[in-house]
Amino acid sequence: MALPHLYSRLAEWWPLLSPPEHYEEEASLYLSLLAQARGGAPGSLLELGSGAGHLASHLPAEMDVALVDLSPEMLALSQQTNPSHTHHLADMRSLSLGRTFDAVLLHDAVMYLTDRDSLRQALQVVYDHCAPGGAALLLPDVVAETFTEFTTTGGQADAEGRALQLLEWHWDPDPSDETYQVEFALMLRDADGTVRVEHDQHTMALYPRALYWKLLREIGFEPVAADFIFDAPMGEVFLMRRPG
């Protein structure tokens, strides 16, 4: 599978595009949700599609954490940030670690599962690695019912003089299928002042909300309703527990 440029030859720019400090509040919220679903704080956690490990960098130091990603470049960044965590270069659709965890997290990497068979395979992996009585959290950016076309911008510089400016455009060229496009236009300035422009196109999944719940129930999960209100938009939240 060919990886998008942002996760391969441009991976070194990821800390400027999405810095670790942006994930602190998210990590706290996700841990609260998982603790609610399993009736106590998890002592072990598996994250599928963990990328550069910026979310994982805010997990408790004593937690047993395993991080899985398909990109060697992103895992290398994560190993620098999270040296105490276990890292696995693997496909989330076929992963088999031979163990279970108190909690399993699949964040926005689920958006790259652009056919239903791939989605079902990955959700089965989530279930198989979730201990009986454990919790799982699935966090797609958007579902078919809530998708709207939009653009966003951002950018920042680092201490070495490198800088990044971003234009990100989400649009749906074919409303009859179950995917949409995200266009990344990046202006990258190296420390010597050289500026170049990169375009990276990502194809994302766009499934109805009911499909996620249907597959999760068929696999064996029980839905859990979150017992608190979110202060900030965070896409869709599918919180569940494995019976037992």
Secondary structure, DSSP 4 states (H G I P E B T S, - for coil): -PPPGGGTTTGGGHHHHS-GGGGHHHHHHHHHHHHHHHTS--SEEEEES-TTSTTGGGS-TTSEEEEEES-HHHHHHHHHH-TTSEEEE--TTT---S--EEEEEE-GGGGG--SHHHHHHHHHHHHHTEEEEEEEEE--S--TTT---EEEEEEEE-TTS-EEEEEEEEE-S-TTSSEEEEEEEEEEE-TTS-EEEEEEEEEEE---HHHHHHHHHHHT-EE---SS--SS-----EEEE---
